[in-house]
Amino acid sequence: MNIKKGIGHCFNCCETADSASYYAAHTGLSLNDARNDIRKRLNIPDEKGNLPERMVYKEETQEELAPIEVRDRTYRAFLEELILSQKNYDNLRARGFTDDDIVAKGYKTFPSAENTSFEDLCRRLLNKGCTLAGVPGFYKNTKNEWTFVRLTPGIIIPQIGIHNQIEGFQIRKDDDLRREYDGELEAKIVWFSSKGKSHGTGPHVTVHIATDFIYYRDKKQYEPVLHGNKVTLTEGGMKADLCACLLDNHASLIAVQGVHALNPLKEALIALKPFGLKTVNVAFDMDYLTNKNVKEAMEKVTALIKELGLEYENLMNWEYKQKDESGNEFFLKGLDDYLAFQQRGIKPVIIKN
C-alpha cells in the first residue's frame, strides 16, 4: 500500500485500488457503502463533524472452499440458468469471437437483481442437487436463504483449470453500467466472491487455461493438449480465449489475472509439466515498454520460468505504434490486438532482432 497515494496492489486478487475499494471487494458492499462502513467502524466524523452511531460487529461465518468437482458442477448449472444479452453478444462478436466460440467458452451475462430473483435461482440450483456452501460467490442472507453477490452486470468469464473444470468466475462489467465514486469508476473486472458474507467463500485465484482437452475414460477426467509442448502466457482470461480462437485452437494459452500473480503461475506451470510442457512464450501487453512495474514483473516471470527448468521465449516483438494503410496511427497493445489486425489483413510491423 502506498500511504501517500492511498492506493495499493493486491497480489492475491491482482487488483490495484484504494483501501475502500479493497474493503468493498472483500465485503461485497458498494464503494459508497464500504466507505460509510469504514467510517462507522473507525468512528470517523463526517464533513460536519458528527460522529457515526456506535455499532457492534461480529465476524461472519465463512465456508471452506469446496472441492473443484463441486464448484465445477455448481458453476455449470448456474450458467445454464443465465442468458447472454444482445449487448454482450455484440461486444464479443466485435472482438473476434464466432458464435461457436461464444458457446464453447460458456460466456453469459451476469444478472441484475432488478429482473432476477437471486434467491429463486439458488433454490433451483439446490433442487438440481448442487452444493452452494463453499462455492465462491454464494452466501446466506439475513433470512438464512442462499443467494449470491450483487455485482454490476457484465460478461461472466469462466476460469478453466487443468482438467477442463470451472475453478471460478470473473465478471467483466459493462462499461456503460460501471458506477462512479468520487470521480473514479469501479473496477472493470472482479472475481465472483462472497468473502466476508455469512457462509460465504473467497475466490480461488488461479491461472486460466485456454487449449484443447481430451477426455480419458479410464482416468475419468480431461487432460490438456499442449500444442508443440508450449504455452503462451498472457494476462486476462478473455484475452487468452480470444487468442486461442483466432489461432483456430492450434495454440495453448494460459492467463494470469495480473502480471504480479506469481504464485498461481508457478503452481500452474508445475502442474502442466507432466503433460509435456517444455517452453513458455510470454506475451504480456506492450505497455511493459513504458510501465516500470510491468517490466519488473516480467523480469520476475522470466526468472520463474527458468527456475522451473523451462525454456523462455518472448513473443512481444512488434512495434507498439503502428500505421494503417491510410497512414493513421494506432497502438497494438496485446496479442489479441495483434491477431485481430492480422485477421483484417493489416500486417503489424515486426521489430527486427
Disulfide bonds with the S-S distance in Angstrom:
none
